[in-house]
Every structure is written in structure tokens, then in C-alpha cells.
Amino acid sequence: MLKNIRIILVETSHTGNMGSTARAMKTMGVTNLYLVNPLVLPDAQAVALSAGASDVIWSSDYRENIRSSFAWMQLGKIGTSVRDLTLSWSQVTPRECGEKTVRQAINSPVAIIFGRERVGLRNEKLQRCQYYLHIPTNPEYGSLNLAMSVQLISYEIRMAYLAINEKNPW
């Protein structure tokens, strides 16, 4: 089930964030990392900050654009943003994201898409997603590091996965 979950980083500019993201993912059992048009390629800093999750970095899938990342998917695209936007499609909380992701991943791939460190995921990329994920942070200071965001969502995925497996331990 967790093999069907993809974390997609769009236009990442800091290799340390790639490494920290890989660590956050692997800690929760999610290992499919996609790097879409990274501004820099993984390097020694990415490996160092992965803290033993360099296999996630080196096995990551590189794509030139977001469309090629979505080519293999029919459903299950969740776009993230720190901005609390009023959009015409369904917004999910981190907990709902974990639950929806795990339910969908039983049968087909699911992608959770994170944007650039400085500006996040742009609206035109969000519009290609079925769901919009907003992490409800402190309204006075809502700055989350990219890897922190991935960690939080990976944790919710892990908890949903464990809950399903407790009910159906086959």
C-alpha cells in the first residue's frame, strides 16, 4: 500500500531539503520520491541530511515537468499550500489527507505534491489536483520547512496505514 504513495517535490532549490525530506519519508515508511524540475540536483548535503535515507534520494524519479509526473495517474493528486486559499475543489486536513491517501493507495497510485521552498505550489499546479491540502498553522507565523511539511503528512499517512492494518491484519 505505501509503495503506491508518491511524494513529489516541485522545483526544489535546496539539496538539504531533499535529504531532510527523504529522511522524513523513510521514517514513516514512504519511499517514493519524485523530483520535478529541481533547480539543483542532490549532492553531498542531501545525503548528509538524509541521515541514512540516501537510498530514497538516489532512487528518486526525476521529471522535467509536473505533467509527466501525472501521466501515470488517473486519480489521487493532492496539492499542498501554506496559503489558506478559497478554491473550487475539496480542501482536506492533514488527517483527512492521510486517510484518503491510504484508502486510495490500496488500489492505485496517489501523489502528494509540494512546491518550492520560497513560494510553495503555484495555483496552476494546484488546479491539476483533486484535493487541496492546507496545514493549519499559527496564523501569526505559519512558516513550515519543506521537510517538516512532508514529515507531518507522512506521519498522518503512517497513522492511517497502521489503523487499517489493525482492523485487517491479513
C-alpha positions in Angstrom: 0.0 0.0 0.0 2.7 2.5 0.9 4.5 1.7 -2.4 1.7 3.4 -4.2 2.3 6.7 -2.4 4.5 9.3 -4.1 5.8 12.5 -2.6 6.5 15.0 -5.3 8.8 18.0 -4.8 8.4 20.7 -7.5 11.3 22.9 -8.3 13.2 22.3 -5.1 16.1 24.7 -4.7 18.0 23.4 -1.6 19.5 20.0 -1.7 19.4 19.9 2.1 15.6 19.9 1.8 15.8 16.9 -0.5 17.8 15.0 2.1 15.6 16.0 5.0 12.5 15.1 3.0 13.9 11.7 2.3 14.6 11.2 6.0 11.1 12.3 6.9 9.5 10.0 4.4 11.6 6.9 5.1 11.0 7.3 8.9 7.3 6.8 8.2 7.7 4.0 5.6 7.1 6.2 2.5 9.9 5.8 0.0 8.8 7.0 -3.5 10.2 10.5 -4.1 9.7 12.4 -7.3 11.8 15.5 -8.1 10.1 17.7 -10.7 12.4 20.2 -12.4 14.7 20.5 -9.3 16.8 23.7 -9.5 19.8 21.7 -8.3 20.5 18.0 -8.2 21.0 16.0 -5.0 24.6 16.3 -3.7 26.6 15.5 -0.5 24.5 17.8 1.6 21.3 16.0 0.5 23.0 12.7 1.5 24.2 14.1 4.8 20.8 15.4 5.8 19.1 12.2 4.7 20.7 10.6 7.8 20.6 7.1 6.3 17.8 7.6 3.8 20.1 8.3 0.9 18.5 5.3 -0.9 15.3 7.3 -1.2 17.3 10.2 -2.8 19.3 8.0 -5.2 16.2 6.1 -6.3 14.1 9.2 -6.7 12.4 9.7 -10.1 13.4 12.9 -11.9 10.8 14.6 -14.1 11.1 17.7 -16.2 7.6 18.9 -15.6 4.5 18.2 -13.5 2.5 16.8 -16.4 5.0 14.0 -16.9 4.6 13.2 -13.2 0.9 12.9 -13.5 0.9 10.9 -16.7 0.7 7.6 -14.8 -2.1 8.8 -12.6 -5.9 8.9 -13.1 -6.8 9.9 -9.5 -5.2 10.8 -6.3 -3.4 14.1 -6.7 -3.2 16.2 -3.5 -1.7 19.6 -3.8 -0.3 21.4 -0.7 0.0 25.1 0.2 0.7 27.0 3.3 -1.7 29.6 1.9 -5.3 29.2 3.1 -7.0 29.6 -0.3 -10.6 29.7 -1.3 -10.7 27.2 -4.1 -13.4 25.5 -6.0 -12.3 21.9 -5.1 -12.2 20.0 -1.9 -9.9 21.0 0.8 -8.5 18.3 3.2 -6.8 18.5 6.5 -3.6 16.6 7.1 -5.5 13.8 8.9 -8.0 13.5 6.1 -5.1 13.5 3.6 -3.5 10.6 5.4 -6.8 8.7 5.4 -7.7 9.4 1.8 -4.2 8.6 0.6 -4.1 5.2 2.3 -7.6 4.2 1.1 -6.7 5.2 -2.5 -3.2 3.6 -2.3 -4.8 0.2 -1.8 -5.8 0.2 -5.5 -3.8 2.9 -7.3 -1.1 5.5 -7.0 -1.5 8.7 -5.0 0.7 11.7 -5.2 1.1 14.5 -2.6 2.7 17.5 -4.3 4.8 20.1 -2.5 6.0 23.3 -4.2 9.1 25.5 -4.0 10.5 26.3 -0.6 10.0 30.1 -1.0 6.7 30.4 -2.9 5.1 27.0 -2.5 3.0 25.3 -5.1 1.7 27.7 -7.7 -2.1 28.0 -8.4 -1.8 26.5 -12.0 -0.2 23.3 -10.5 -2.8 23.2 -7.6 -5.5 23.3 -10.2 -4.4 19.9 -11.6 -5.1 18.3 -8.3 -8.3 16.6 -7.0 -7.7 17.9 -3.4 -6.0 20.9 -1.9 -4.2 20.3 1.4 -3.7 23.1 3.8 -1.8 22.6 7.0 -3.5 24.9 9.6 -0.5 26.6 11.2 -0.4 29.6 13.6 -1.9 32.5 11.6 0.7 34.8 13.1 3.6 32.7 11.9 2.9 29.8 9.5 6.3 29.1 8.1 7.0 25.4 7.8 10.2 24.0 6.3 9.5 21.7 3.3 10.7 18.6 5.1 8.6 19.5 8.2 5.6 19.6 6.0 6.4 16.3 4.4 7.1 14.8 7.9 3.7 15.9 9.1 1.8 14.5 6.1 3.9 11.3 6.1 3.1 10.8 9.8 -0.7 11.1 9.1 -0.3 8.6 6.3 1.6 6.2 8.6 -1.1 6.5 11.3 -3.9 5.9 8.8 -1.9 2.9 7.4 -1.5 1.4 10.9 -5.2 1.9 11.7 -6.2 0.0 8.6 -3.8 -2.8 9.3 -5.0 -3.1 12.9 -8.5 -3.7 11.6 -7.4 -6.0 8.8 -4.2 -7.7 9.9 -4.1 -10.1 6.9 
